[in-house]
Structure formats: C-alpha cells, structure tokens
C-alpha cells in the first residue's frame, strides 16, 4: 500500500518538494536501477486539468529521495482553488515492475490576477 502525502502549492509559482521513499522497515529505499513518474489530476479518471510532475531521483539513489517539481507555467495553468489527486510510481528498469509508493491530495492556492 502506498504512503499518503498531502501537498500544497501556489498557482503561478515554482513548486518543488522532496519525498523519501521508504521500505517496509522504514529505512530509505535504494532507488538504484529505478525510474520515477508522478502525475496529478482533478479526479482519478478526469481527462481535464492533468499534469505530469517532474521527478528527479537524488544523485545518491540509496537515500530514497525524489524531488517533485512543477514550473510556474504549469502551476499557472492549474485550477485554483482546487484539490487534485496525485501519485508517485517507481519502475524497476530491469523487470518493468511498477510500484505506487506515494499518493495523496494536492491543494492549489490561487494567485492574484489583474
């Protein structure tokens, strides 16, 4: 079962946060030989207001740290205020096995428009 992490972001601003993938013992998961992908949407089956979140595995993959980020152009295009669902999946490159490791809600806060 995936861990739960609820996030907040500001519409029109750069978004970046680090998450740590952990194993069943609560230790950092070694991400050597893995890729990561994160997505967000207004609903699980929504076809509108979907975004791919940029994922970067730490230069030392044994730390289990993945940076999630969105540019201000992407966050400006998001609905706000709104609640999006999101998830982070890792893929073992040698086998193609995909595991959802974190999921949750992203709350967007609107920016002031002129």
Protein Blocks (a to p, Z undefined) as FASTA:
>chain_A
ZZdddddddehiacddddddddfkopacdfehiacdddddfbfklcghiacddddddfbl
mnopacddddfklmmmpccddddddddddddfknopacdfbgcdddddddddZZ
